[in-house]
């Protein structure tokens, strides 16, 4: 009994692992384990009974958490966009655009996957949409099934790391950091993953071209009425808009000065990126609209169509992420605007019906209830775990590792990688992250950087054979029997589960490589954050002493009224003005 009392925290953690391995639902495993060991702890005198009175207040605090309100908003936005046909239009247009080159359809899947990730933030919606639309096309024209299935699954998991990612919202809540900071930190790593995926497809196209053939001429229907490709016009429009965006970014201070009427010497990096991208996208939309309304013929039909297909999701991205990065809206408010924008977009396409809205609302409710129940169970578990000094046990276990910060990061990432074989990112966020965050903070690791690193690692939970959810989603829509293609009338062989698993491994290695790059080069994440100004407090103190020597006695601040009146500052001395002068004169890093 003495051994159990002294080691209740590790026994409690081992009990939770046993519950999960048995296959008991995670939310109920957490809650039952927390309550069961709470009773044991109270009976053994290890846990004070009064501590359990805090449980109702903590559960009520979960229900009051406004940060988590962003989850149903972003989920609703993603489900409406998925059912409104936006993914289908994007895949069809971008696929035709890149189709003439080897690996073009796979590149289109990656590009559309990134755009869907930046608008929906839901992995299931992205994988299922691209699996239904692009997988038959790639199979029809001879793509290797391993490459086709791997690129679809990997592109769908980009919704895990590219904002507005649901996992980043939960990690921000568990780490006690701003969702906006995690969004900014994850921006560059997310698009670096997109670049690495494309590089791999380009390499396959060079060394194994038969695995990723180009679309045959008869399959390319994105042409002008006169039969021309129309691509030169699109290229010219792209160069002009990109050039003007770069010009706007280089002169952002002058533009802000002109808009506000006040001298602006510095504009944040994320605000510069968002504003310049929105500027270029708006110019392209205006040019395409004028060309369609006036019939001037300055743009080809292809350029006009591509612009009108790409602009709505890009504007939706600005509506959500732009307002968050600019500080206009919180993530919850950005999610609400995104959901409303998705509804408006579906109405404008005449694809919003009562049935579609009902399906989206039911799906949103299910996912939201799933998250809340896991969070309530995690709250029960963490309350008991803290009561039996569980965080202290974890701290002693991890803080004394050889290698300091690097040893801690290597062990944590290996542990998260293997736990991801059995747990998804919700469960990892609610069970593992609250135990790791205090240790990381004590070791001096920036928690925003740490959260982005864990998010990249948790992305692998969707790609792990044999339990990866992205693989399951793709398996549900991939043909499992031989069928006759509607276009070519040829018999098409099915996609086997083994092919899906083998196709995911190269992309899984790229994700792990990204984890290593973030650890080796921390600036990949911190470059997305605004530089913070720190002041030399000793210099500020010396400057304040010099500016108001009679106003405050720093050596003896607790003076009597008599001594204070004797050494009172002259009327012309302003302590607030002296403090401001000290701040301005102090060296800043």
C-alpha positions as CSV (number, residue, x, y, z in Angstrom):
1,X,0.0,0.0,0.0
2,X,2.9,2.3,0.7
3,X,4.3,1.6,-2.7
4,X,1.0,2.4,-4.4
5,X,0.6,5.6,-2.3
6,X,4.1,6.8,-3.3
7,X,3.7,5.9,-7.0
8,X,0.1,6.7,-7.7
9,X,0.9,9.1,-10.6
10,X,2.8,6.5,-12.7
11,X,0.2,3.8,-11.8
12,X,-2.6,6.2,-12.9
13,X,-0.8,6.9,-16.2
14,X,-0.2,3.2,-16.8
15,X,-3.9,2.5,-16.1
16,X,-5.0,5.0,-18.7
17,X,-2.7,3.3,-21.3
18,X,-4.3,0.0,-20.4
19,X,-7.8,1.4,-20.9
20,X,-6.9,2.9,-24.3
21,X,-5.2,-0.4,-25.5
22,X,-8.3,-2.3,-24.6
23,X,-10.2,-0.1,-27.0
24,X,-12.4,1.8,-24.5
25,X,-13.6,5.2,-25.8
26,X,-11.0,7.8,-25.0
27,X,-13.3,10.4,-23.4
28,X,-14.7,7.8,-21.0
29,X,-11.3,6.2,-20.4
30,X,-10.0,9.6,-19.2
31,X,-13.0,10.3,-17.1
32,X,-13.3,6.9,-15.5
33,X,-9.5,6.7,-14.8
34,X,-9.6,10.1,-13.2
35,X,-12.6,9.3,-10.9
36,X,-11.4,5.8,-10.1
37,X,-7.9,6.9,-8.9
38,X,-9.4,10.0,-7.2
39,X,-11.4,7.6,-4.9
40,X,-8.3,5.5,-4.3
41,X,-6.2,8.6,-3.5
42,X,-8.8,10.0,-1.1
43,X,-9.1,6.6,0.7
44,X,-5.3,6.3,1.0
45,X,-5.0,9.9,2.2
46,X,-2.9,11.0,-0.7
47,X,-5.5,13.2,-2.3
48,X,-7.5,15.8,-0.3
49,X,-11.2,15.3,-0.7
50,X,-11.8,19.0,-1.0
51,X,-9.9,19.0,-4.3
52,X,-12.8,17.3,-6.1
53,X,-15.1,20.2,-5.3
54,X,-13.2,22.1,-8.1
55,X,-14.3,19.5,-10.7
56,X,-17.7,21.1,-11.5
57,X,-16.1,24.6,-11.8
58,X,-13.4,23.2,-14.2
59,X,-16.0,21.5,-16.4
60,X,-18.0,24.7,-16.4
61,X,-14.8,26.5,-17.4
62,X,-14.5,24.2,-20.4
63,X,-18.0,25.1,-21.5
64,X,-17.2,28.8,-21.2
65,X,-13.9,28.6,-23.2
66,X,-14.4,31.0,-26.1
67,X,-11.2,29.9,-27.9
68,X,-12.8,26.4,-28.5
69,X,-15.8,28.1,-30.0
70,X,-13.7,28.5,-33.2
71,X,-13.8,24.7,-33.7
72,X,-17.5,24.4,-34.7
73,X,-17.2,27.5,-36.9
74,X,-14.2,26.3,-38.9
75,X,-15.8,22.8,-39.1
76,X,-19.0,24.2,-40.4
77,X,-17.1,26.3,-43.0
78,X,-15.2,23.3,-44.2
79,X,-18.2,21.0,-44.5
80,X,-20.2,23.6,-46.4
81,X,-17.4,24.3,-48.8
82,X,-16.8,20.6,-49.4
83,X,-20.5,20.1,-50.3
84,X,-20.8,23.3,-52.3
85,X,-18.6,22.0,-55.1
86,X,-15.6,24.4,-54.5
87,X,-13.1,21.5,-54.3
88,X,-14.5,20.0,-57.5
89,X,-14.1,23.3,-59.4
90,X,-10.6,23.8,-58.1
91,X,-9.4,20.3,-58.9
92,X,-10.9,20.4,-62.4
93,X,-9.5,23.8,-63.3
94,X,-6.0,23.5,-61.6
95,X,-5.7,19.9,-62.9
96,X,-6.3,21.1,-66.5
97,X,-3.9,23.9,-65.9
98,X,-1.0,21.7,-64.9
99,X,-2.1,18.6,-66.9
100,X,0.1,19.1,-69.9
101,X,3.3,18.5,-67.8
102,X,4.4,15.2,-66.3
103,X,3.0,14.9,-62.7
104,X,0.7,17.8,-63.4
105,X,-2.4,16.3,-61.9
106,X,-0.5,15.3,-58.7
107,X,0.9,18.9,-58.5
108,X,-2.7,20.1,-58.9
109,X,-3.8,17.9,-56.0
110,X,-1.1,19.4,-53.8
111,X,-2.0,23.0,-54.7
112,X,-5.7,22.4,-54.2
113,X,-4.9,20.5,-50.9
114,X,-3.1,23.6,-49.6
115,X,-6.0,25.9,-50.6
116,X,-8.6,23.6,-49.1
117,X,-6.4,23.4,-45.9
118,X,-6.3,27.2,-45.7
119,X,-10.1,27.4,-46.1
120,X,-11.5,24.3,-44.4
121,X,-9.0,23.1,-41.8
122,X,-10.7,19.7,-41.9
123,X,-8.7,16.6,-43.0
124,X,-11.6,14.4,-43.7
125,X,-13.3,16.9,-46.1
126,X,-10.1,17.4,-48.1
127,X,-9.1,13.8,-48.5
128,X,-12.6,12.6,-49.4
129,X,-13.2,15.4,-51.9
130,X,-9.9,14.9,-53.7
131,X,-10.2,11.1,-53.5
132,X,-13.6,11.2,-55.2
133,X,-12.6,13.7,-57.9
134,X,-8.9,13.3,-58.7
135,X,-8.2,9.6,-58.0
136,X,-10.3,8.3,-60.9
137,X,-8.6,10.8,-63.3
138,X,-5.1,9.7,-62.2
139,X,-6.1,6.0,-62.5
140,X,-7.7,6.7,-65.9
141,X,-4.5,8.1,-67.4
142,X,-1.9,5.7,-66.0
143,X,-0.7,7.1,-62.7
144,X,1.0,4.7,-60.4
145,X,-1.5,3.9,-57.7
146,X,0.9,4.3,-54.8
147,X,1.8,7.8,-55.9
148,X,-1.8,8.7,-56.6
149,X,-3.1,7.5,-53.2
150,X,-0.1,8.9,-51.3
151,X,-0.3,12.4,-52.7
152,X,-4.0,12.6,-52.0
153,X,-3.6,11.4,-48.4
154,X,-0.6,13.7,-47.8
155,X,-2.2,16.8,-49.3
156,X,-5.3,16.2,-47.2
157,X,-3.3,16.2,-44.0
158,X,-2.0,19.7,-44.8
159,X,-5.2,20.9,-43.1
160,X,-3.4,19.8,-39.8
161,X,-0.6,22.4,-40.1
162,X,-1.8,25.2,-42.5
163,X,-4.0,27.7,-40.6
164,X,-6.9,27.7,-39.8
165,X,-6.0,24.2,-38.4
166,X,-8.2,22.7,-35.7
167,X,-5.1,21.1,-34.0
168,X,-3.5,24.5,-33.6
169,X,-6.6,25.9,-31.9
170,X,-6.5,23.0,-29.4
171,X,-2.8,23.2,-28.9
172,X,-3.0,27.0,-28.2
173,X,-5.7,26.3,-25.6
174,X,-3.6,23.5,-23.9
175,X,-0.4,25.5,-24.0
176,X,-2.0,28.7,-22.8
177,X,-0.8,30.7,-25.8
178,X,-2.6,32.8,-28.4
179,X,-4.1,31.0,-31.4
180,X,-3.0,33.8,-33.6
181,X,0.7,33.3,-32.6
182,X,0.5,29.6,-33.4
183,X,-1.1,30.4,-36.8
184,X,1.7,32.8,-37.6
185,X,4.3,30.4,-36.5
186,X,2.9,27.5,-38.5
187,X,2.5,29.6,-41.7
188,X,6.0,29.0,-43.1
189,X,6.4,25.3,-42.1
190,X,3.0,24.5,-43.7
191,X,4.0,25.9,-47.1
192,X,7.5,24.4,-46.9
193,X,5.8,21.0,-46.7
194,X,3.8,21.9,-49.8
195,X,7.1,22.7,-51.5
196,X,8.7,19.5,-50.5
197,X,5.7,17.5,-51.7
198,X,6.0,19.2,-55.1
199,X,9.8,18.6,-55.3
200,X,9.2,14.9,-54.7
201,X,6.7,14.8,-57.6
202,X,9.1,16.7,-59.9
203,X,11.9,14.2,-59.0
204,X,9.6,11.3,-59.8
205,X,8.6,13.0,-63.1
206,X,12.3,13.3,-64.0
207,X,13.6,9.9,-63.0
208,X,10.4,7.7,-63.3
209,X,8.2,9.5,-65.8
210,X,6.0,6.5,-66.5
211,X,4.7,6.7,-62.9
212,X,3.2,10.2,-63.4
213,X,2.3,10.7,-67.1
214,X,0.9,14.0,-68.5
215,X,-2.7,14.2,-69.6
216,X,-3.1,13.2,-73.2
217,X,-4.2,16.1,-75.6
218,X,-7.8,14.7,-75.9
219,X,-8.2,15.1,-72.1
220,X,-7.3,18.8,-72.1
221,X,-10.5,20.8,-72.5
222,X,-9.3,24.0,-70.8
223,X,-9.0,26.0,-74.1
224,X,-10.3,29.1,-75.7
225,X,-13.1,28.8,-78.3
226,X,-10.6,29.2,-81.2
227,X,-8.6,26.3,-79.8
228,X,-5.7,28.3,-78.4
229,X,-4.4,27.4,-74.9
230,X,-4.9,30.9,-73.6
231,X,-2.0,30.5,-71.2
232,X,0.1,33.5,-72.4
233,X,-2.7,35.8,-71.3
234,X,-2.9,34.1,-67.9
235,X,0.9,34.3,-67.5
236,X,0.9,38.0,-68.3
237,X,-1.9,38.6,-65.7
238,X,0.0,36.6,-63.1
239,X,3.3,38.5,-63.7
240,X,1.6,41.9,-63.4
241,X,-0.4,41.0,-60.3
242,X,2.6,39.4,-58.6
243,X,4.9,42.4,-59.5
244,X,2.4,44.9,-58.1
245,X,2.0,42.8,-55.0
246,X,5.8,42.8,-54.4
247,X,5.9,46.6,-55.1
248,X,3.1,47.1,-52.5
249,X,5.0,44.9,-50.0
250,X,8.2,47.0,-50.5
251,X,6.4,50.2,-50.0
252,X,4.0,49.2,-47.2
253,X,5.1,51.9,-44.8
254,X,4.4,54.6,-47.4
255,X,1.0,53.0,-48.2
256,X,0.0,52.9,-44.5
257,X,1.2,56.5,-44.1
258,X,-1.0,57.6,-47.0
259,X,-4.1,55.7,-45.7
260,X,-3.8,56.8,-42.1
261,X,-2.5,60.3,-42.6
262,X,0.2,59.6,-40.0
263,X,3.8,58.7,-40.4
264,X,4.2,54.9,-40.2
265,X,7.8,53.7,-39.9
266,X,7.3,49.9,-39.4
267,X,4.6,47.4,-40.5
268,X,4.5,43.9,-39.2
269,X,5.7,41.2,-41.5
270,X,2.5,39.1,-41.4
271,X,0.4,42.3,-42.0
272,X,2.7,43.1,-45.0
273,X,2.2,39.6,-46.5
274,X,-1.6,39.6,-46.0
275,X,-2.1,43.1,-47.4
276,X,0.1,42.6,-50.5
277,X,-1.4,39.2,-51.3
278,X,-4.9,40.7,-51.0
279,X,-3.9,43.6,-53.2
280,X,-2.7,41.3,-56.0
281,X,-5.8,39.0,-55.8
282,X,-8.1,42.0,-55.9
283,X,-6.4,43.4,-59.0
284,X,-6.8,40.1,-60.8
285,X,-10.5,39.9,-59.9
286,X,-11.1,43.5,-61.0
287,X,-9.3,42.9,-64.3
288,X,-11.3,39.7,-65.0
289,X,-14.6,41.3,-64.1
290,X,-13.9,44.3,-66.4
291,X,-13.0,42.0,-69.2
292,X,-16.2,39.9,-68.8
293,X,-18.5,42.9,-68.4
294,X,-17.1,45.0,-71.3
295,X,-16.1,42.1,-73.6
296,X,-12.9,43.9,-74.4
297,X,-11.1,40.6,-75.0
298,X,-7.9,41.6,-73.1
299,X,-7.9,38.3,-71.2
300,X,-8.4,34.9,-72.7
301,X,-11.3,32.7,-71.7
302,X,-8.8,30.4,-69.9
303,X,-7.3,33.3,-67.9
304,X,-10.8,34.6,-67.0
305,X,-12.1,31.2,-65.9
306,X,-9.0,30.4,-63.8
307,X,-9.3,33.8,-62.1
308,X,-12.9,33.4,-61.2
309,X,-12.3,29.8,-59.9
310,X,-9.3,30.7,-57.7
311,X,-10.4,34.1,-56.4
312,X,-13.4,33.0,-54.1
313,X,-11.3,30.6,-52.0
314,X,-8.4,33.1,-51.9
315,X,-10.8,35.9,-50.7
316,X,-12.2,33.5,-48.1
317,X,-8.7,32.8,-46.9
318,X,-8.1,36.5,-46.5
319,X,-11.5,36.9,-44.7
320,X,-10.4,34.3,-42.1
321,X,-6.6,34.4,-41.8
322,X,-6.1,38.0,-43.0
323,X,-8.4,39.5,-40.3
324,X,-6.7,37.3,-37.7
325,X,-3.2,38.3,-38.7
326,X,-4.1,41.9,-39.0
327,X,-5.6,41.9,-35.5
328,X,-9.0,42.9,-36.7
329,X,-10.7,39.7,-35.4
330,X,-10.0,36.9,-32.9
331,X,-9.8,33.3,-34.2
332,X,-13.3,32.7,-33.0
333,X,-14.6,35.8,-34.8
334,X,-12.6,34.9,-37.9
335,X,-14.1,31.4,-37.9
336,X,-17.6,32.9,-37.6
337,X,-16.9,35.2,-40.6
338,X,-15.5,32.2,-42.5
339,X,-18.6,30.1,-41.9
340,X,-20.8,33.0,-43.1
341,X,-18.5,33.5,-46.1
342,X,-18.8,29.8,-47.0
343,X,-22.6,30.0,-46.8
344,X,-22.6,33.1,-49.0
345,X,-20.3,31.4,-51.5
346,X,-22.6,28.4,-51.6
347,X,-25.6,30.6,-52.2
348,X,-23.8,32.5,-55.0
349,X,-23.1,29.1,-56.7
350,X,-26.7,28.1,-56.2
351,X,-25.6,25.0,-54.4
352,X,-26.9,25.7,-50.9
353,X,-29.9,23.6,-50.1
354,X,-31.7,22.6,-46.9
355,X,-30.3,19.1,-47.1
356,X,-26.7,20.4,-47.5
357,X,-27.1,22.8,-44.6
358,X,-28.6,20.0,-42.4
359,X,-25.8,17.6,-43.2
360,X,-23.1,20.3,-42.4
361,X,-24.8,21.2,-39.1
362,X,-25.1,17.5,-38.1
363,X,-21.4,16.9,-38.9
364,X,-20.4,20.0,-37.0
365,X,-22.4,19.0,-34.0
366,X,-20.9,15.5,-33.9
367,X,-17.3,16.8,-34.1
368,X,-17.9,19.5,-31.5
369,X,-19.5,17.0,-29.1
370,X,-16.6,14.7,-29.7
371,X,-14.0,17.4,-28.8
372,X,-16.0,18.6,-25.7
373,X,-16.5,15.1,-24.3
374,X,-12.7,14.3,-24.6
375,X,-11.9,17.7,-23.0
376,X,-14.2,17.0,-20.1
377,X,-12.7,13.6,-19.6
378,X,-9.2,15.1,-19.8
379,X,-10.2,17.7,-17.2
380,X,-11.3,14.9,-14.8
381,X,-8.0,13.0,-15.4
382,X,-5.8,16.1,-15.1
383,X,-7.4,17.3,-11.8
384,X,-6.7,13.9,-10.1
385,X,-3.2,13.6,-11.8
386,X,-2.2,17.1,-10.5
387,X,-3.6,16.2,-7.0
388,X,-1.3,13.2,-6.8
389,X,1.7,15.2,-8.0
390,X,1.7,13.8,-11.5
391,X,3.3,16.9,-13.1
392,X,6.1,16.7,-10.6
393,X,6.7,13.1,-11.6
394,X,6.7,13.9,-15.3
395,X,9.0,16.9,-14.7
396,X,11.6,14.7,-12.8
397,X,11.3,12.1,-15.5
398,X,12.0,14.4,-18.4
399,X,14.0,17.3,-17.1
400,X,16.9,15.2,-16.1
401,X,17.4,13.7,-19.5
402,X,20.9,13.8,-21.0
403,X,21.3,16.5,-23.7
404,X,19.1,19.2,-22.0
405,X,16.6,20.8,-24.4
406,X,17.8,18.7,-27.4
407,X,17.5,15.4,-25.5
408,X,14.0,16.4,-24.3
409,X,12.9,17.4,-27.8
410,X,14.2,14.2,-29.4
411,X,12.5,11.9,-26.8
412,X,9.2,13.8,-26.9
413,X,9.0,13.7,-30.7
414,X,9.8,10.0,-30.7
415,X,7.2,9.4,-28.1
416,X,4.5,11.4,-29.9
417,X,5.4,9.7,-33.2
418,X,4.8,6.2,-31.8
419,X,1.7,7.3,-29.8
420,X,0.3,8.6,-33.0
421,X,0.0,5.0,-34.2
422,X,-2.8,4.5,-31.7
423,X,-4.1,8.0,-30.9
424,X,-5.3,10.8,-33.1
425,X,-4.4,14.5,-32.6
426,X,-7.3,15.3,-30.4
427,X,-6.4,12.6,-27.9
428,X,-2.7,13.5,-28.1
429,X,-3.4,17.2,-27.5
430,X,-5.6,16.6,-24.4
431,X,-3.5,13.8,-22.8
432,X,0.1,14.4,-23.7
433,X,0.5,18.1,-24.2
434,X,-0.6,19.2,-20.7
435,X,2.1,16.9,-19.3
436,X,4.9,18.2,-21.6
437,X,4.2,21.9,-21.6
438,X,5.3,22.7,-18.0
439,X,8.6,20.8,-18.6
440,X,9.2,22.5,-21.9
441,X,8.6,25.9,-20.3
442,X,10.9,25.2,-17.4
443,X,13.7,24.2,-19.9
444,X,13.3,27.6,-21.6
445,X,11.6,26.3,-24.8
446,X,9.3,28.8,-26.4
447,X,5.8,27.2,-26.2
448,X,4.6,28.7,-29.5
449,X,7.5,27.1,-31.3
450,X,7.0,23.9,-29.3
451,X,3.3,23.8,-30.2
452,X,4.1,24.2,-34.0
453,X,6.7,21.4,-33.7
454,X,4.1,19.1,-32.0
455,X,1.5,20.0,-34.7
456,X,3.9,18.9,-37.5
457,X,4.6,15.7,-35.6
458,X,0.9,15.0,-34.9
459,X,0.3,15.4,-38.6
460,X,1.9,12.0,-39.0
461,X,-0.9,10.4,-37.0
462,X,-3.1,10.7,-40.1
463,X,-0.5,9.0,-42.3
464,X,0.6,6.1,-40.1
465,X,-0.1,2.6,-41.5
466,X,-2.2,0.8,-40.5
467,X,-4.3,3.2,-38.3
468,X,-3.9,6.6,-40.2
469,X,-7.3,8.3,-40.5
470,X,-6.4,9.9,-43.8
471,X,-5.7,6.4,-45.2
472,X,-9.1,5.2,-43.9
473,X,-10.8,8.2,-45.5
474,X,-9.1,7.4,-48.8
475,X,-9.9,3.7,-48.5
476,X,-13.6,4.5,-48.1
477,X,-13.7,6.3,-51.5
478,X,-11.1,4.4,-53.5
479,X,-12.4,1.7,-55.8
480,X,-11.9,-1.8,-54.2
481,X,-13.2,-3.7,-57.2
482,X,-12.4,-3.6,-60.9
483,X,-14.7,-1.2,-62.8
484,X,-15.3,0.2,-66.3
485,X,-14.1,3.8,-66.8
486,X,-16.9,6.1,-68.0
487,X,-14.6,8.1,-70.4
488,X,-12.2,5.5,-71.9
489,X,-14.6,2.5,-71.5
490,X,-11.6,0.5,-70.3
491,X,-11.5,-1.8,-67.4
492,X,-9.6,-0.2,-64.4
493,X,-8.0,-2.3,-61.7
494,X,-8.9,-1.5,-58.1
495,X,-6.7,0.3,-55.5
496,X,-5.5,-2.1,-52.9
497,X,-5.0,-1.3,-49.2
498,X,-1.3,-2.3,-49.5
499,X,-0.9,0.3,-52.3
500,X,-2.4,3.0,-50.1
501,X,-0.1,2.1,-47.3
502,X,3.0,2.0,-49.5
503,X,2.1,5.3,-51.1
504,X,1.9,7.1,-47.7
505,X,5.5,6.1,-46.6
506,X,7.5,8.7,-48.7
507,X,5.3,11.5,-47.6
508,X,5.5,10.3,-44.0
509,X,9.3,10.6,-44.3
510,X,9.0,14.2,-45.6
511,X,6.9,15.1,-42.6
512,X,9.5,13.6,-40.2
513,X,12.2,15.5,-42.1
514,X,10.2,18.7,-41.5
515,X,10.2,17.9,-37.8
516,X,14.0,17.6,-37.9
517,X,14.4,20.9,-39.9
518,X,12.3,22.8,-37.3
519,X,14.5,21.5,-34.5
520,X,17.7,22.2,-36.4
521,X,16.5,25.7,-37.6
522,X,14.1,27.2,-35.1
523,X,13.8,30.3,-37.1
524,X,11.5,28.5,-39.6
525,X,8.8,29.0,-37.0
526,X,9.9,32.1,-35.2
527,X,10.3,33.9,-38.6
528,X,6.5,33.9,-38.7
529,X,6.3,35.8,-35.5
530,X,6.7,39.5,-34.9
531,X,10.0,40.5,-33.4
532,X,9.5,41.4,-29.7
533,X,11.2,44.4,-28.3
534,X,12.9,43.8,-24.9
535,X,14.3,46.5,-22.6
536,X,17.3,46.6,-20.4
537,X,15.6,47.1,-17.0
538,X,18.8,48.1,-15.2
539,X,19.3,50.9,-17.7
540,X,15.7,52.0,-17.3
541,X,16.2,52.1,-13.5
542,X,19.4,54.2,-13.8
543,X,17.7,56.6,-16.3
544,X,14.7,57.0,-14.0
545,X,17.0,57.7,-11.0
546,X,18.8,60.4,-13.1
547,X,15.5,62.0,-14.3
548,X,13.7,62.2,-11.0
549,X,16.1,62.0,-8.1
550,X,13.8,63.6,-5.6
551,X,10.6,61.9,-6.7
552,X,11.4,58.4,-5.6
553,X,14.0,57.0,-3.3
554,X,14.9,53.7,-5.0
555,X,17.0,52.5,-2.0
556,X,14.3,53.3,0.5
557,X,10.9,53.2,-1.2
558,X,8.9,52.8,2.0
559,X,9.3,56.3,3.4
560,X,7.2,58.0,6.1
561,X,5.0,60.9,5.2
562,X,7.4,63.4,6.9
563,X,10.4,62.1,5.0
564,X,8.4,62.0,1.8
565,X,7.4,65.6,2.2
566,X,10.9,66.7,2.8
567,X,12.2,65.0,-0.3
568,X,9.1,65.7,-2.5
569,X,9.8,66.5,-6.1
570,X,9.4,70.0,-7.4
571,X,6.1,70.8,-9.0
572,X,7.7,71.0,-12.4
573,X,8.9,67.3,-12.2
574,X,6.5,64.9,-13.8
575,X,7.1,61.3,-12.8
576,X,5.2,59.9,-15.8
577,X,7.2,62.1,-18.1
578,X,10.4,60.9,-16.5
579,X,9.4,57.2,-16.9
580,X,8.6,57.8,-20.6
581,X,12.0,59.5,-21.1
582,X,13.7,56.5,-19.4
583,X,11.9,54.1,-21.7
584,X,12.9,56.0,-24.8
585,X,16.5,56.4,-23.7
586,X,16.9,52.8,-22.6
587,X,18.7,50.4,-25.1
588,X,16.3,48.0,-26.7
589,X,17.2,44.6,-28.1
